[in-house]
Amino acid sequence: MKEQLLNVLKEALPGIDFESSDTLVDDGILDSLAITTIIAEISMEFGINIPFDELESGNFNSVDNMLMLIKRCKK
């Protein structure tokens, strides 16, 4: 699932090194527009709806955090 997520992220937001940072939002690498793009892309790719209470910046700080978010939303 991680490779699938990385492919989606790299296609949606080329030029961002998602693999080497665990503070993507905190460091300003991802802004609100990028997060909105990620939400749309992972919702379509993984067939999930992300609840409003999961829209915290920490859920988008790293690929691993995004994976945990996807797993929670699939349940």
C-alpha positions as CSV (number, residue, x, y, z in Angstrom):
1,M,0.0,0.0,0.0
2,K,2.9,2.3,0.7
3,E,4.2,2.1,-2.9
4,Q,0.7,2.8,-4.2
5,L,0.5,5.9,-2.0
6,L,3.9,7.1,-3.0
7,N,3.0,6.7,-6.7
8,V,-0.2,8.7,-6.2
9,L,1.6,11.4,-4.3
10,K,4.5,11.7,-6.8
11,E,2.0,11.9,-9.7
12,A,-0.2,14.5,-8.0
13,L,2.7,16.7,-6.6
14,P,5.9,16.0,-8.6
15,G,9.0,17.6,-7.2
16,I,8.2,16.9,-3.5
17,D,10.4,14.3,-1.8
18,F,7.8,12.5,0.2
19,E,10.1,9.7,1.3
20,S,12.7,11.8,3.1
21,S,10.6,14.0,5.4
22,D,8.4,13.3,8.3
23,T,7.5,17.0,8.8
24,L,6.0,17.9,5.4
25,V,3.4,20.3,6.8
26,D,5.4,21.6,9.8
27,D,8.3,22.5,7.4
28,G,6.0,24.3,5.0
29,I,6.6,21.8,2.2
30,L,2.9,21.1,2.0
31,D,0.4,23.9,2.1
32,S,-3.4,23.8,2.3
33,L,-3.7,23.5,-1.4
34,A,-1.3,20.6,-1.6
35,I,-3.2,18.9,1.3
36,T,-6.5,19.4,-0.5
37,T,-5.0,17.8,-3.6
38,I,-3.7,14.8,-1.5
39,I,-7.1,14.4,0.1
40,A,-8.8,14.2,-3.3
41,E,-6.2,11.9,-4.8
42,I,-6.1,9.4,-1.9
43,S,-9.9,9.4,-1.5
44,M,-10.3,8.4,-5.2
45,E,-7.3,6.0,-5.2
46,F,-8.2,4.1,-2.0
47,G,-12.0,4.5,-2.2
48,I,-12.3,6.3,1.2
49,N,-14.0,9.3,2.7
50,I,-11.9,11.2,5.1
51,P,-14.0,12.6,8.0
52,F,-13.6,16.2,9.0
53,D,-12.1,15.3,12.4
54,E,-9.2,13.6,10.5
55,L,-8.2,16.7,8.6
56,E,-5.4,17.5,11.0
57,S,-2.0,18.7,9.6
58,G,-0.2,15.9,11.5
59,N,-2.0,13.3,9.4
60,F,-0.2,14.7,6.4
61,N,3.3,15.3,7.8
62,S,4.6,12.0,6.5
63,V,3.8,9.1,4.2
64,D,3.5,6.9,7.2
65,N,1.0,9.2,8.8
66,M,-1.0,9.3,5.6
67,L,-0.9,5.5,5.5
68,M,-2.3,5.3,9.0
69,L,-5.0,7.8,8.1
70,I,-6.0,5.6,5.1
71,K,-6.1,2.5,7.2
72,R,-8.3,4.2,9.8
73,C,-10.7,5.5,7.1
74,K,-11.0,2.0,5.5
75,K,-12.3,0.5,8.7
